[in-house]
């Protein structure tokens, strides 16, 4: 018993109703174009049939549209479910996956345990599957497509088990199927009992192949499909979402599914990308806006410009943004791979609050770049560092308040320009050794740590304009909005210039000591040679 | 009698009758920051509590803070600096020996942003030092921060191993602070290269009555300030002072 087949009945319907188990008990018809292609049991009981027009179906059941994006997501989830136990997986069809179970019995136990493991993981991913385990791939596929629930066919009993299935499950050529029906053959066991030679003479190799399938004696090799990265989950909205509140529920659901998919593959997300498809049609947006207004929503609205604004903007303002912005894509990178749906949702919520899409959302797509989970062996003497997941969330919160460009780790720029730096993402290295090891290794601490303090400069951003009185070319008195007084000591000038090819600077710097009525303070002063104006650039402290 | 002495007197008088409010049992040993005079004065930097470093301009507040951060970062821990007035100079920090990759810098525009961010960082945990730089914030703005905020921050920091440092002009945190140190600038020393003797070769450079040391040959040598502990729950020596020296990066 070497192969397991996972089959999803009503594939398109499951894709559209994924995550809504109660919807399967309601009368819902699925449309492609204007024709019904699938329907729930309640809808079929109400008289909905395949091929019915939308107008006819709408009188009997609720209407849903087929979504290719959601079908792709659910198909990927099915493959993840299959790959969670074995790397040898065949992507047989969009609703069918085949797994090679060779050697898995040693890991997971007998076939019944393997089957229950598959079913549990399928449930976690909101998939309804039929599962069959058999000695050859085709028998497993036929059993999965023919029997609901779990079917385990022991070796040698294939023909008996498959016998009760109809011949059309073999998916023969339509002419061959007509001939078989003319002969009065409806079940596989009847096909299996036919003599091989006469069957071959009348139906050719097609007949032989069908009989081998019916007998469960057709062997073939598995066509192993390779893993495709990254992980994607998407959702198309029936009506454009106009508020963050409307989007929250769906975004949480999509992220939750993505997290589960990563989880059953023992992976985590190194990078997450959120792509939102925005409404292009101004009419569609006006309708959506009208809907939001009539609903009297208190949620934040797209296009409001900032997170704290609950008021809707005039339609004209919103529409003016549309022509150039119908997609919204933002990326979250993690210092180490994490997999926590709740964290993902909070981070995206904070990002969306500070950076709203400019139009109603019609489709959500989340793409995760997978990475191996982080494993760290903590040490008794190593310093305690923040939990990466918690730190990421904290930084996102802080960034939402002060702005994303104002949080991070400063890095000195490789230039002579005074005080040049840039902000980098705060991603502290993890391989810091405790100081005991350094001492053993004979590493000398830097000069500044050897019981010595360094005078710091506190920069004024922007520099404060100052009025300076000179005497023999030396600053003698300073007046500015921050400080005024006599300069009792001055050192300088030191000339600095550069950057003539881009943003040039040309300055004459002084260190000055100013005595006021209260105290004495040290400042860094400079004269901009280009405009001959004086500025206080900072205070020594 | 100043406020600190009065407080000590009250505590010593009342702690026999009402011991619990004055009982202080530090769960975590104070951190020696390798500034010997400071360590001798207050017994190190307390963790899990609030420390106030206050003083006027050029009193060495920022130099002391950078020394603390450099020491903690060198031990492999992370530090966070919440800069309420966006005055932090990364070049000064690098000169003080701080590994900038282990320093989180939050550039705030308002005091409220800095305080709120500090609260979140303390809740998240894992930082060795969380410092809020309110040094240039006017005292009247500092007084507007409700006392309950500082109590909340003290509650948050007491659950961690972090040292929460507030840099300011005047002590405003009040009771929640475990250590309050006031710095005062004393001397500024300028290095003097040999004077040009005799008549100046460049007439007019040295005005009458001025030193004959050319200004471009001068360098800031060091800054001396005095530190006084206004409150310390670990080691309090009323009236004790310590002298702190800070050198420029090029010395």
Interface residues (C-beta under 8 A of the other chain):
Chain A: X382 X383 X384 X385 X386 X387 X390 X391 X393 X394 X395 X397 X398 X401 X402 X406 X407 X408 X409 X410 X411 X412 X419 X421 X423 X426 X427 X428 X429 X432 X433 X434 X435 X445 X446 X447 X448 X449 X450 X451 X452 X453 X454 X455 X456 X457 X458 X459 X460 X461 X471 X472 X473 X474 X483 X489 X490 X491 X492 X493 X494 X510 X511 X513 X518 X519 X520 X521 X522 X538 X539 X540 X541
Chain B: X34 X35 X36 X56 X57 X58 X59 X60 X61 X62 X63 X64 X65 X66 X67 X70 X71 X74 X75 X76 X77 X78 X86 X87 X88 X89 X90 X91 X92 X93 X94 X95 X96 X97 X100 X101 X102 X103 X104 X105 X106 X107 X108 X109 X113 X116 X117 X120 X121 X123 X124 X125 X126 X127 X128 X135 X136 X161 X185 X188 X190 X204 X205 X206 X207 X215 X216 X218 X219 X220 X222 X223 X244 X245 X246 X247 X248 X249
